[in-house]
Amino acid sequence: MALFVVFQTTFFLTLLSLRTYQSEVLAERLPLTPVSLKVSTNSIHQSLHLQWTVHNLPYHQELKMVFQIQISRIETSNVVWVGNYSTTVKWNQVLHWSWESELPLECATHFVRIKSVIDDASFPEPNFWSNWSSWEEVSVQDYLGRGTLFVFPKDKLVEEGSNVTICYVSRNIQNNVSCYLEGKQIHGEQLDPHVTAFNLNSVPFIRNRGTNIYCEASQGNVSKGIEGIVLFVSKVLEEPKDFSCESQDFKTLHCTWDPGTDTALGWSKQPSQSYTLFESFSGEKKLCTHKNWCNWQITQDSQEMYNFTLIAENYLRKRSVNILFNLTHRVYLMNPFSVNFENVNATNAIMTWKVHSMRNNFTYLCQIELHGEGKMMQYDVSINVNGEYFLSELEPATEYMARVRCADASHFWKWTEWSGQNFTTLEAAPSEAPDVWRSVNSEPGNHTVTLFWKPLSKLHANGKILFYNVVVENLDKPSRSELRSFPAPANSTKLILDRCSYQICVTANNSVGASPASIIVISADPENKEVEEERIAGTEGGFSLSWKPQPGDVIGYVVDWCDHPQDVLQWKNVGPNTTSTVISTDAFRPGVRYDFRIYGLSTKRIACLLEKKTGYSQELAPSDNPHVLVDMLTSHSFTLSWKDYSTESQPGFIQGYHVYLKSKARQCHPRFQKAVLSDGSECCKYKIDNPEEKALIVDNLKPESFYEFFVTPFTSAGEGPNATFTKVTTPDEHSSMLIRILLPMVFCVLLIMIVCYLKSQWIKETCYPDIPDPYKSSILSLIKFKENPHLTIMNVSDCIPDAIEVVSKPEGTKIQLLGTRKSLTETELTKPNYLYLLPTEKNHSGPGPCICFENFTYNQAASDAGSCGHVPVPPKAPPSMLGLMTSPENVLKALEKNYMNSLGEVPAGETSLNYVSQLASPMSGDKDSLPTNPVEPPHCSEYKMQMAVPLRLALPPPTENSSLSSITLLDPGEHYR
């Protein structure tokens, strides 16, 4: 026994030593450093794939190990990632691991190394990391091929909102490279002289054909090439919404869902997401062919519970949603059918329908909706096979729409779709009397009544109104009545009634019958009651009217008005206990005045006018300004008036006027206040609060000053439009006095001129008589022409001047030369001395005697060829001749005597008359007969006598003692005034 114990103890000690030895040997023999490390690349997924093995593992032994992996980029010291990978390692097992790079692998050289440590429970002692494996270099740039510029990654697919790194590789470092994202330049980080990387954060979805990125290499201004990629950005795959399954026949489950946004991209880079239906109780799976629904066949094993998982999946991710339900709770019935209506009359109908059979003893819950006349009524009914429902209280002649839907009454899940039909009830007689009103115009001997009625509503018409009957009954003569019929849609008529009282009844008629009558009475007394009009203010809601109650019994009130612009009479009936109402209608327009009349209806149906009201639903500012006249303009004031301005047609009640005044002084006169116009200019304003006051005296003005004004009315909404200022200038202070003086003077002068014009002929004949016409002289009747009856009288060429009148002036008198063409002062002239020169011999060879005529007005100078010359006294004339001619009376007597004695002795052809002018010059033919030394004549004197003297009349020659004072010779063209 003791030997056995010793042996057992020795065995256990030996075994323990052996275990310890094995562990130490294993630790020494197994370096556990990963070996045979190989790295491959996947450019599509931008990933490194590692594989390695662990030597010296015991045969058929598994150990849990942890591997630490380091990845460097460009150079071994630039470690970009460090991570651990845990797994169970078997003897001679090849381990695999992948790492996805954010930077495209083509853009940089990568280095990978790995080390390991035992993490197994069978080695409780502390474990240490093995040595690193040697760096494994991976470079893809050696396989890029020819070219100087490359952009990576190629055709990368990412989700919207992801971060993406792109890069370009330029083999020519001399090139200047610029990169653009959808035409907008981007800037990156240079990894080495040949490589630059760009980090794009939260890339957006632009189009399903991808986002364009390109880089351009250039030297100076010369392009060396363009290279680009397409970055495919996909919408994020959404979780299906509203996932539900239901059955209509317990044979098929119809599952539906909302797929959300489609993640498909163009060119089949990524197709639409796919959907798979998985049922966990049966373990069956079905790939759905539609994106939003899928059918699942129900088996005959009476499975009632279902647990469905809907899986949505695309190239980048996967999403799922789950539902659990009882089949009997997801019954969606088929729609009812064969909906009909039976026994339809004016107020009732029976509705019937059918349903699809489901199972034995299946109960249906059905819902009926009835729509008509803007109303909706709903009824619920429970049925087993077919449905029927009695519809009552319907409106006559009304079209209804009735529909029905059903559901499972035991486990309500969902209503079916509606199934319905339209039907129309039959007509009935109108149930209400038409609303009637009238307008009465009283004239001498009759009433003109315009009768109005409103069409019945469809609710009360109970059918189509065909015509209206109007019965006019004379209450003073009951036997006389008249029926008039008006086809619909007539709504008014005009009646001419005499001065009797009349009752008018109006009924509406359809194909079934007539409505109750509406009665109105027209009194024999004319409606001429005078009622004062009251102003009211309207609101956006209309007009609020109130009135005093009518004394005595009334059956109601009526308010009538006219709707503009159609001017259609409207009215509203109000109950007898109401003394206010609100008139509201969409026809009321701002700025339009509405007149309301309130009538009371007596028990005899006679209307009496109670009140009148007028107002605007909304007052507006006046639409125009008055035409202003300026009156009584003085140096210190003027009057403005606008009498013809009408206030009734304005879009508001005129409350007064504003008078604006401007002046250069810019000082406001008394009663005016300073105001600022809309254009910023300053002026003075005067307010007239009385709208009937349409004149204003503007006083305290300065003479000869410039003023401007305009007048505008105002309402509660504002004043009228801005107008152009009218200019006015005050006159001089003394101009009015001058006008008061000058006007009477001008009037008097004009009156005198008119009187003088009317009396001009009399004045001319009195003061300035015409020169006698020798052809019309009475002296011609004394001369008988024997040989030449047409001899021209007063022909100057036939006349030899034998006499000249010389008026001598006393010494010191004022005598003006004829050449100056100014008249002598007649008061300074002395009494003239007359000198008559006549031929002395009967045998004178010159023309016949001259006859002189006295003319006080003639002053025209004779011409050279047609005037008698002034001839001095011939030398042969005796002095006694001059003495003879000192007296005109003697000359006239001698002339008359000699002329009358010798008239019959003058030979034919020798009798003529010579005209002696006051101003005459010698004729050219008589110059030879002039004396060589004529008497020097004095200055021109005033001539006052003309004569026509027969040439053969003999006179004695003048004597030396004659009183001849002067003989004047005048040049042609001169005249004497």
Phi, psi and omega in degrees: 000315179293326178296321180295322181291320180295319180296318180296319181293320179296322181295316181292322178294322179295315181298320180294320180295321180296320179296317180295321180293317180298320181294316180294319178296319180296321180292327181278323185280331183258104176288337176062018176276128179301139181231172179056042180287126177231141182234129176238163184242153173229099185293331182295315181265001181051053184229152173256132179249120183254144171217141181202175178225164178237117181274173174065020174281144178301150182292134181055034178241141179247134178231141174276125184229156176240130180247131176254131186241135175242137178233125177246157183232136178073310175216160189295332182284344182267079182283124181252344179206139174223128180207163179251147177228118182255138179196168176263127187254133175254167180295130179062024179276139175265120182267147181230145177202144182236150179222129180264130183263139174287323179273132177307136184298334182290347188271346183202157174277136181247147177235138183229137171216164188212149172219167187220166176209144180280132179231060185241147182289340181284353177237083183288344181292155178299135182253155182236149179294146176283177175287155176292145171288168178289151180295133176254122184266136178231124178222131180257346185296337180292346183251016183286333182088195182282157181131159181251343183221131180224143178236134182226155004274158179272125174051050180281142180246121180225166175272154176300135182091359180281164173260132185230140175247128176239164179207164171233152178242119179244117181282342178253108183286353178283342184282146173261117187251130175237136182242149187223138174249110183052043176084355180254128185292140178240157183235141185230194182246129181278120180276320174208178183302340183256345191233135174229133181250149180233129177260116178255116183260137177050062181296136182272162171273121182254312179204159182283356176264002174106170180252133185269130175228131179214157178235145182235128178259139182209154171237115187067236177256011184257125179282136181252001177141155179234136178223139183212171178224168173244120178262114182273116181250121183257148170296149181288132179295127183262156175285134180302142181245157176054045178286125184208150177228143181205165182227144177255344185219012183058024176241329183225136171263127179253112183256136181227159177199168176258113186285343183079209184286136176283131183262009182294146178239161182291164178058025176058024175297321174215117178287176177298154179296150180255154182234137180232134179255123181236128178254118189285329182291319180268342182074014182270152181226144179220129175277121184279140180269348179247156184276346185226001175204161181200140178258140179236125182282130179276129179279169183268014181272014176059039174285126181254328181263137179227140177232102184256141172239123178259121184250124174252135187212139171226193186293335188256327184207178182220139177224157182211160178214152189229145172222150177228129184206165174260133185301320183291344179267000182238049181264120178243106187289159172283158187293146173297162182213173180056055177277126182220166179231134183234155176052049180279126172232205186288333186230352185224159175196155178246127181254133179231153178201170180232157178231160178279138183285137181250287179223169177292142178061033178271129182256135181251140171253121183242148180235131181247134174240132180241119181247130176185139179057038177074008180245156176227128177240144185231138181225145176246141181213143180251131183224168177246320182238287180242158184249152177206139180211139181265118179264124182234176179055043177272159178271139179294152175051044182235138177270129181242155170237118180246138179217160186220148173217157186225165178206171177289123182284335182281310180230092184294128177240307185198143175287153171283175172289159181286144170232126187213178181203152177262149173209160182232130177284163182281164180282159173221166179297146179305139187263355184219146179288147178293151177277116189241143173211167185218161173231124186249130175241108184276129177233163180300118175093346181201173174241134171257111185251122173259116185260130180239148171213148179266142177295146179291146174293160181297332179294325183260343181288329178056029180150189180273120178289125182265320181200167177240135176257130178241117179252120180253118184240129178279114182287333177283336178229083188301338182287345184259117176215157185220134179251128176234140182240134182234120181292145177294148010261037179303144182224012179197162174202161181244131181238137175249113185243152176279187186277037172255167175276138183230145172248129183243126179245134181235130176230150175254140186231137171240195184289344182264317183182195184251155178278169169301154185275143173255125190246137174218144185244134176255118183285155178289335180284137179292150179271084182238027181290130179272124181233132179288138182273136182247139178274140177228160180249128178269170178229181178295332179278354180126209182244131175261116185246143174216155183209165179282142180295146181281128177293143182095187182275128174231148178259000178158177179233154178229131175248123178237157181200174179246134175273126177265152003270000183287342183055046177265130181291127176240155179209162180219131179270136180234144182295165184290336182264012182244131179239025176202155177199166177243122178265111182231130178201152178286350181282343179293130182241146177296145176080009179245131180275132179242134181252127181246139174238136183246123181245148170252136180259120179280173179296340178271010179066028176261132181267135178235129180289125182256309186214158173235139179222147180220148181182179180242140173294327174205119179284144176242165175293152181304144184274338179212164180256156179288156173274115189261134176252145178257118181238161172051052179284120176234180182289343183238000182194165169205162184245130176257135180216146178216063187293331187271011182279121182268130179264350185286329185269008182277156182279027178183166178285121179290119181263346180163198185222149172249128178250118180257136184225135176239148174209161180293331181291338180057032176240134183278139179281167177305143183080345179264150177237152179290143180214156179243125181281173182296333179275005178091354181281152181261147177203185179247143184232138175237134184253128175253115185275346181262115182293341179277347178276110187238037177206152180209133175263118177263111185239191183058040180262166179260144178295151177051045180241155184256127181229154175229146182209158161205154186240133178222139177278168177218148175240187178293342180268351180139184182260173184292180183292154176294134183241166176282135180293140175265136185263142177212141181238128179284142183282176177294154183292329182266354184293328180292321179294319178297321179296320181293333178275316186289324182300312177297323180295314179299322179296317179296316180299315179299321180296318180295318180297320179295317180296318180295321179296320180292329182258016185297323181294319180294319180295319181297316181293328182281315186263322185229077181290154179293155175291133181298140178270118182300329180294335182255009183287146180285344180291339181293337180291343178276344185256130178247113179274123185263317184264318186233088181290344182259017179296133185286123176286148177065025176285118187295326183294340180265004187247130172252117184295122178249352182216146178217141179261127179236126177256115181270147183250147175291163183291138180090357178283162184268108179239127181251142183294149177295329182297336181280349177059034176244148184279152175279154177281118191290335180287342181268355180281145177266173179295128186289150169256134185259135176233125180244122178253117180233155178296149185257344183241144180288334181269029179294135185275353181281190181293174183290181184294155178255148175246129183259136176242137179279131181217118183270355186248338186285131180217020183275132178289140179280153179278169182296324187268341187242017182242150173284136179278155174277116185253127177291166181295132180295152181296334184282350184291135180288153179297334181293342181292321180294323177293325177298325189269008181288344181240127179292328180299320179295318180299313182298319179295316180297319180298314184294318182292307181298322184291316182290327180286324185263005184294321180279349183261356182284130180292158178296138180085352181254358181266124178205167178241140177244133183267124180256118181269162174294322181244109182219146178240155182299142176282154180295329181285346184257004185293330184289335182276354180289150177290155182288330178235080182286161178291133181289118182280154174284184178297162184302139176244174184274126180264135181227013181215138173239147181221148167245114189240132173299139186286336183268008178284123186269130175234155178288151180289154180291156179257174182289332183274012180295155183264032178294123183262326182194153171234124187248132175255124182253139176287155177298146179090344179276154178217165183241136181253000000 
